[in-house]
Amino acid sequence: MSLDELDNSADAKPEPCYRREQAPARTVPSTVRLTYYDRDRDYLSGEARATAGEQGRTEVQRELPCVLAAADAKALAQQMLARAWAERDTLHVRLPPTRLALEPGTQVDLPFSPSRWTVQKVTIDGFVIAVELKPSIGAAVAGAADGGRVASNSDVVAGTVSIALLDLPTLYPNSPTLLLAASSPTLGWKRTAVDLSFAGQSLSVRTAGRKSVLGSAVTELPSIADTSVIDTTSSVDVQLIDSGRWLLNADDIALNAGANLALIGGELVQFGSAISLGGGRFKLQRLLRGRLATEIAVSSHAMGEVFCLIETGSLQTIGLPVTAVGTNVSAQVAGGIAGSLTVSARAGPIPPPSGGTTVDAEARSSIDQILSMLRQNGLIGT
C-alpha cells in the first residue's frame, strides 16, 4: 500500500493523507506480571515478569490458567508488554473503494515505522474507506528464564532426646514446681511428649518449644567458695549435648542483671566468661557461686552432674500437688534418656494472720478464706 492511496476524501472535502495518534506513556504499564502453572516444578504456581525499562510506575498482573515452561511464560509476558506499548500508536488512513475488502484483523504494509500494521476498524464514508490501524506484533520469542526450584528441606534424622528434671525450691518456694529440660545432639527441634510418674500417679507433659542448653560438668567445681564476690581463679568445664549451641560471655553489668544463670548439680551459678574448647565443650570462668540461696550445694559437686542454662522459653514448668513433696518423680520420653529426682520440701505453710495491736477482723477473715482455697487446690502447703 503506497502513499498515493491515502489521499482520498468524500464530497471534495480536503483531508490529510493520514492521521497518527499516540497515547501518553503514563497510560501504559511499565511492568507485566504473568501468573501461570510451572510445568517443570510439579505444576506449582509460578510468575514471569517483563519490564519496559521506563520510569513509569504502572504495574499489571495477569493470571493465566495454563501450564507453561518458564521460558514460554517469560516470552508471553514480554509479548503482552510489547503489545501494550505498541498499541499506544493509532493510525487513521482514508483509502479508495478498491480497498473495500479490508476487514479487522487484516495486516497491511505501509511506508511508516513500523511498517506492519493491523486493521482495527473499517468505516465506509461515501466512496472513501476510513481505516483505523494499530502496529502489528510479531510472534513471541522464547527467552532465557528459569522457574527456580522448590526450596528443599534437608532431612535430619532425629537424635536421642535427653531430658533432665530440675528442682529449684528457691525459684518456686511456695509450691512443688519442677523444670523439665530437654536437648538432642542433632539439628532441628520439635516438642516431644514426656511421661511423668510419682506416688502412683502419672502425668503427660511436653518439652519446651525451644531446645534447652543442657549438658554435664566434665570437671568438678571447687567445694569451697566465697559466694559474695566473683571467683576469678576457679573454673569448670561443661560439655553440651548439642555441640551446635553456644555459651556467651557477660560483663559485670549483665551479671548484676542476672545474665548467664545456670544450674550445676544442685547449685545455681553465674559465669562471666565462656571459652570454647571445641565440640560443644566450654570452660566457664569468673563465677558467681551459690546464687538464689543455693549456698548449701557449694560443697557437694562431682564430675558428670547436670549442667543447664536457665533461660526463658527453653524449660518447661511442671506444677505438682503438695503431696508430691518427698516423693520420687521419674520422666521418660519415647526413645530417649529418662530422668528422675526426689521433690524437695518447700517453705513452711503460710500461717493465718495473728498478733498486732490493731485487728481488722473482716480483712483477716478474707485472708483466711484465700489461704484455705489455695491449700485446697494444692497451690500452697498445709
Secondary structure, 3 states (H helix, E strand, C coil): CCHHHHCCCCCCCCCCCEEEEECCHHHCCCEEEEEEEEHHHCCCEEEEEEECCCCCCCEEEEEEEEEECHHHHHHHHHHHHHHHHHCCEEEEEEECHHHCCCCCCCEEECCCCCCEEEEEEEEEECCEEEEEEEECCCCCCCCCCCCCCCCCCCCCCCCCCEEEEEECCCCCCCCCEEEEEEECCCCCCCCCEEEEEECCEEEEEECCCCCCCEEEECCCCCCCCCCCCCECCCCEEEEECCCCCCCCCCCHHHHHCCCCEEEECCEEEEEEEEEEEECCEEEEEEEECCCCCCHHHCCCCCCCCEEEECCCCCCEEEECCHHHCCCEEEEEECCCECEEEECCCCCCCCCCCCCCCCCCHHHHHHHHHHHHHHHHCCCCCC
